Amino acid sequence: MAKHFSEMKGFALNLQFNPESPMNNDQFVILNSFLKNKPVIVGTTEIEAYQAELLFARNILQTAYGFDAENVQNW
């Protein structure tokens, strides 16, 4: 899990350094608040809440970059 989390967080942080990024500073702050600083790995209710926040983060990226809804679905 640590490998995948660190990749996700690294890619998300990298987006803010692209001068052509369609995301504004507020979106970056919200996105990173949903991603957290470490993965949630214990507690059923905590994991479910974290999964919901990850979906909100996904929606921010989809909206900002104009990704097709079918391309961002969980398969």
Backbone as CSV, one residue per row, in Angstrom:
resi,resn,N_x,N_y,N_z,CA_x,CA_y,CA_z,C_x,C_y,C_z
1,MET,0.817,-1.183,0.000,0.000,0.000,0.000,0.870,1.260,0.000
2,ALA,1.978,1.222,0.698,2.842,2.398,0.786,3.354,2.812,-0.589
3,LYS,3.680,1.837,-1.431,4.173,2.144,-2.775,3.118,2.905,-3.566
4,HIS,1.897,2.407,-3.568,0.835,3.037,-4.348,0.448,4.399,-3.778
5,PHE,0.427,4.498,-2.459,0.107,5.784,-1.850,1.166,6.821,-2.204
6,SER,2.441,6.447,-2.103,3.498,7.418,-2.390,3.479,7.851,-3.850
7,GLU,3.130,6.942,-4.756,3.002,7.330,-6.164,1.847,8.315,-6.335
8,MET,0.703,8.016,-5.727,-0.453,8.889,-5.836,-0.121,10.281,-5.299
9,LYS,0.468,10.327,-4.136,0.779,11.611,-3.500,1.825,12.375,-4.315
10,GLY,2.820,11.652,-4.818,3.851,12.294,-5.640,3.286,12.888,-6.915
11,PHE,2.442,12.143,-7.599,1.829,12.661,-8.826,0.939,13.859,-8.514
12,ALA,0.185,13.790,-7.423,-0.698,14.897,-7.060,0.098,16.158,-6.728
13,LEU,1.191,16.001,-5.993,2.019,17.162,-5.665,2.682,17.735,-6.911
14,ASN,3.038,16.872,-7.844,3.690,17.310,-9.074,2.781,18.196,-9.924
15,LEU,1.479,17.990,-9.866,0.557,18.759,-10.693,0.641,20.258,-10.435
16,GLN,0.980,20.643,-9.217,1.015,22.068,-8.892,2.191,22.805,-9.522
17,PHE,3.179,22.077,-10.032,4.347,22.718,-10.609,4.259,22.873,-12.120
18,ASN,3.143,22.477,-12.714,2.926,22.633,-14.141,2.296,24.003,-14.375
19,PRO,3.003,24.914,-15.039,2.445,26.251,-15.240,1.202,26.248,-16.135
20,GLU,0.983,25.186,-16.871,-0.184,25.080,-17.748,-1.338,24.329,-17.077
21,SER,-1.207,24.008,-15.817,-2.224,23.232,-15.113,-3.543,23.993,-15.050
22,PRO,-4.650,23.316,-15.320,-5.953,23.978,-15.212,-6.444,24.089,-13.763
23,MET,-5.708,23.510,-12.826,-6.120,23.554,-11.422,-5.606,24.829,-10.768
24,ASN,-6.432,25.430,-9.915,-5.983,26.599,-9.172,-5.489,26.175,-7.788
25,ASN,-4.961,27.117,-7.047,-4.368,26.811,-5.752,-5.384,26.212,-4.779
26,ASP,-6.604,26.727,-4.784,-7.632,26.189,-3.889,-7.913,24.722,-4.187
27,GLN,-7.951,24.365,-5.475,-8.183,22.972,-5.847,-7.032,22.083,-5.381
28,PHE,-5.797,22.575,-5.475,-4.652,21.793,-4.991,-4.748,21.545,-3.493
29,VAL,-5.115,22.568,-2.756,-5.229,22.432,-1.306,-6.305,21.409,-0.951
30,ILE,-7.455,21.512,-1.596,-8.550,20.578,-1.320,-8.159,19.164,-1.733
31,LEU,-7.573,19.023,-2.920,-7.144,17.709,-3.401,-6.207,17.048,-2.401
32,ASN,-5.193,17.767,-1.958,-4.219,17.183,-1.033,-4.800,16.949,0.354
33,SER,-5.804,17.715,0.737,-6.446,17.437,2.024,-7.230,16.125,1.948
34,PHE,-7.814,15.823,0.799,-8.520,14.551,0.633,-7.546,13.373,0.577
35,LEU,-6.379,13.576,-0.011,-5.416,12.485,-0.145,-4.731,12.164,1.177
36,LYS,-4.669,13.131,2.064,-4.022,12.988,3.377,-2.494,12.905,3.234
37,ASN,-1.816,12.772,4.362,-0.359,12.643,4.370,0.104,11.203,4.519
38,LYS,-0.843,10.331,4.808,-0.536,8.902,4.885,-1.839,8.148,4.644
39,PRO,-1.753,6.921,4.169,-2.980,6.170,3.916,-3.659,5.749,5.221
40,VAL,-4.952,5.662,5.172,-5.717,5.154,6.309,-5.797,3.646,6.144
41,ILE,-5.307,2.900,7.134,-5.241,1.440,6.974,-5.931,0.660,8.092
42,VAL,-6.460,1.359,9.090,-7.141,0.644,10.180,-8.488,1.293,10.461
43,GLY,-9.428,0.476,10.909,-10.744,0.980,11.301,-11.699,1.062,10.131
44,THR,-12.756,0.280,10.182,-13.700,0.206,9.070,-14.290,1.563,8.732
45,THR,-14.738,2.308,9.727,-15.363,3.602,9.434,-14.348,4.599,8.898
46,GLU,-13.117,4.544,9.392,-12.080,5.442,8.897,-11.729,5.126,7.444
47,ILE,-11.661,3.846,7.126,-11.342,3.449,5.753,-12.466,3.862,4.813
48,GLU,-13.700,3.656,5.218,-14.828,4.048,4.372,-14.854,5.551,4.146
49,ALA,-14.558,6.327,5.176,-14.516,7.786,5.038,-13.375,8.194,4.106
50,TYR,-12.224,7.535,4.238,-11.072,7.837,3.382,-11.377,7.481,1.927
51,GLN,-12.039,6.363,1.701,-12.413,5.979,0.345,-13.343,7.029,-0.270
52,ALA,-14.256,7.556,0.510,-15.151,8.610,0.018,-14.358,9.861,-0.333
53,GLU,-13.368,10.196,0.492,-12.538,11.367,0.201,-11.710,11.160,-1.059
54,LEU,-11.251,9.939,-1.285,-10.511,9.655,-2.517,-11.402,9.831,-3.745
55,LEU,-12.678,9.498,-3.612,-13.602,9.723,-4.723,-13.809,11.213,-4.974
56,PHE,-13.859,12.006,-3.911,-13.942,13.461,-4.084,-12.687,13.988,-4.783
57,ALA,-11.531,13.461,-4.398,-10.273,13.865,-5.036,-10.310,13.510,-6.522
58,ARG,-10.801,12.322,-6.820,-10.919,11.903,-8.219,-11.818,12.864,-8.986
59,ASN,-12.917,13.292,-8.376,-13.839,14.209,-9.034,-13.202,15.566,-9.309
60,ILE,-12.357,16.024,-8.389,-11.643,17.286,-8.604,-10.754,17.174,-9.835
61,LEU,-10.024,16.085,-9.929,-9.145,15.884,-11.087,-9.949,15.754,-12.378
62,GLN,-11.048,15.019,-12.324,-11.884,14.838,-13.508,-12.417,16.178,-14.000
63,THR,-12.909,16.986,-13.089,-13.467,18.284,-13.457,-12.394,19.223,-13.990
64,ALA,-11.282,19.322,-13.284,-10.230,20.258,-13.673,-9.621,19.922,-15.037
65,TYR,-9.418,18.641,-15.286,-8.756,18.229,-16.520,-9.724,17.789,-17.609
66,GLY,-11.014,17.783,-17.315,-12.002,17.433,-18.317,-11.961,15.977,-18.750
67,PHE,-11.586,15.082,-17.822,-11.546,13.661,-18.146,-12.963,13.130,-18.351
68,ASP,-13.124,12.225,-19.288,-14.394,11.572,-19.527,-14.751,10.714,-18.310
69,ALA,-16.015,10.741,-17.917,-16.462,9.998,-16.724,-16.154,8.519,-16.819
70,GLU,-16.265,7.953,-18.003,-15.978,6.527,-18.173,-14.509,6.207,-17.905
71,ASN,-13.641,7.144,-18.178,-12.207,6.912,-17.981,-11.764,6.998,-16.533
72,VAL,-12.572,7.578,-15.673,-12.160,7.704,-14.266,-12.895,6.763,-13.339
73,GLN,-13.726,5.897,-13.872,-14.457,4.940,-13.047,-13.532,3.855,-12.509
74,ASN,-13.888,3.317,-11.364,-13.146,2.178,-10.800,-13.526,0.924,-11.560
75,TRP,-12.554,0.219,-12.066,-12.833,-1.016,-12.817,-12.348,-2.172,-12.034
